[in-house]
Amino acid sequence: IALELGPLNSHFDIASVAQHVCLSPSRLSHLFRQQLGVSVLGWREDQRISQAKLLLSTTRMPIATVGRNVGFEDQLYFSRVFKKCTGASPSEFRAGCE
């Protein structure tokens, strides 16, 4: 299923993914949570934040660009989600990697 979720910076639509694998959206969500212990959207967010952490720790890419590369068009929203997931803002995280 994970391979069907597409690039992290692309629009994500669970109904389209479910249709592609011949399941209803609710059944797909149930199976995903049962197998991985997290919702599809929660898993997707975890993947996006993991990729952002990699980019922040290995590049000098501006934070707004990192956010866009992992699917967050709004830098403020990216920073809020990143801090919620990691306990640090993107700039604090990057500073801790140096």
Secondary structure, 3 states (H helix, E strand, C coil): CHHHHCCCCCCCCHHHHHHHCCCCHHHHHHHHHHHHCCCHHHHHHHHHHHHHHHHHHHCCCCHHHHHHHCCCCCHHHHHHHHHHHHCCCHHHHHHHHC
